[in-house]
Amino acid sequence: MNHRQTIAEISKRLPRLKRRDVAEVLEVMTELWLEELAQPGRTVVVADLGKLVVEVQTFRSGGAVGRRTVRRVHVRFRPTGKFRQAVLDAHIKEGASE
């Protein structure tokens, strides 16, 4: 599902809202999440879905002559139990229909 599909689906479920308004809300939400995740140690928690976390590791690499500092950035998604179960149920259902 992409941005346009998300807007269309939300508009179907909430017909009192214009697509333009739905799009604006999604854009503001994205900006807020980007700002939050850009800060060290911050997370974004999405109800019933999971947690987005950015972790930064800094370490020294190389031998005695060519030592340098390396920074690794890991973007992780930690799903909720509800999300995990929904994924498992969908895959079990798909496997049963084959």
N, C-alpha and C positions, 0 to 999 in steps of 0.2 A: 504494500500500500504506500503510495507516494503522497506528497503534500496536497496535490489537487484532489486525489481520491478521498483523502481524509476530510477535506473541506466539504466535498459533495456529500459524504456519508453523514457528517455532523449536521449539515443543512437539512438532510432528509429527516433526521431524528428530532431536530429542533427547528421546525418550519417557521417559527416566529422570528428567527434570526436570519439576516441576510448573509449571503455567502461572503460578501465583503467584510462584514463584522466578524464572522468566524475566522476568516483568513487573518484579520488583524490580531485577534486574540492569539492565534497560533504563532504569529510572528513575534508578538510581545513575549509569549511564553518561551519561545526559542531563545530570544535575546537574554531573558532572565537566566535561563539555564546555562547559556554560554558564559555569561558573566560570572555566575556562581562556580562553575567547573573550572574556570581559568584561575581561580584563587587557590592557593595551596591548602590542601587538607579539606576541601569542601566536597560535599556530595549533593546529589539531587535525588530525592525519594519520590517515586511515583506510586500512589496508592494502588494496591492489588497487582502491581507489575514488578517493581523492584527498585534497586538503588544503582545509580550511576556514580562511579568513583574514579577520580584521577589520582594515580599514585606516581610519585617521582622517586627514582632511585639514583643516587649519586655515588660513584665509586671510582677508585683509581685503577687504571688498566696499564698493562705493558710491563716491560722489564726495568732493570736499573737505569738504563739510558733513556728509553723512550716513554717514560711514565706520563700519563695524561689523565685528566679527570673526564669521566664519561657520565652522561646523564641519560637515563632511560625513562620514558614516560609511558605508563600503562593506563589505558582506559578500560575499565572493567564494568561489567554489568552483573549485579548480584540479584537474581530473580527471587521473588517471594515464593512461598510454598504453593500459593494459589496458582501462580503463573506456571510453575513447574508441573503441577497436576493437570492444568489445562493442556499443556503441550503433550504430556504423556497420554492423556485421554484421546487427544486428536490423533496421535500416532497409533495408538491401539485400535481406534476406530478405523483408521485408514488401512491398517494391516488386516483387519477382519473382513474388509470389503474386497480384498484382492482374491 
